[in-house]
């Protein structure tokens, strides 16, 4: 998929912007161009993130079950607009059950991890800890941001330009497939992910298996991506823009493993710039090397359809393409869908910490 990165001259998303040949400038906002031809499928991996709404130091952490309470430092915690934090300001959407905001850890042992916000008061943020044992050492400061959702990435106002409405469920015009966290064996992620289309009568995105329920609020968390299929009868080329901010903090990705099966962790770096494979964050702890290809972990580049474009393995601190004995260090372009395959192992899940290269 052709991608063009634009950088704004100022913070406002409404001012003019200048085109860059590649990468990003030193400013903090930008725009990603998405183009999908008729009868085509493309990966949509957000390179820019929704703007931060609050940067908050944490004075204490307490956990009860799946909920962890973050106690905000200061007598009057304030958001990025210097307004006092209000109770229920960041609550999950009670009508849909979907979280609206997440807390990205910017200081502490869990720096780079993010957690969905359940609720908040003027002095506390309650997060879903996703089973992690969190203490004050893990979280010392957070960056609050809204999730991208199907409806904010592709709002109804973009109908006819960035997607095509579906009037007959038997002929879905534009389909969005949310990448799963993992797949096993030879499963194709484009087949395993949840599938959505824009229902013309409801004027909202819906899940293909539950078409009577609005799904525009479904989050697309950082690190996740979509397959956009523009393959219905009578489709035409569509294009759109994703406007957001540059994520300059570290970002963590859990690399899953199973003792009984091969597992592929699917991800796209939530970055607006490219990385050399050696710079992504793999090391001897989170990525198993091998003298022979396919005996250790494998880094996979998606072909844009859920298949495999290229596979790489590591041996003696060098990267090799599967099938070649010549060391390589390819550039992984921003917006690329990737995966890490781990064979059946008792070593458990690992953590990749991706640091901003800007």
Secondary structure, DSSP 8 states (H G I E B T S, - for coil): ----EEEESSS-TTS-EEE-SSS--SSSEEEEEEEE-TTEEEEE--SSB--EEEEEEEEEEEEETTEEEEEE-SSS-B-TTS-B--TTTT---TTT----EEEEEEESTTTT-EEEEEEE-SSEEEEE-TT----TTT-SEEEEEE-EEHHHHS-GGGBTTTB--BS-TTS-SSEEEE--SEEETT--HHHHSEEEEEETTTTEEEETTEEEEE-TT-EE-TT--EEEEE-STT---EEEEEEEE---S-EEEEE---SSS-EEEEE----SS-EEGGGSS--TTTS---SSTTSS-EEEEE-SSSSEEEEEEEETTEEEETT--SEE--EE-TT--EEEEE-S-SS--EEEEE----
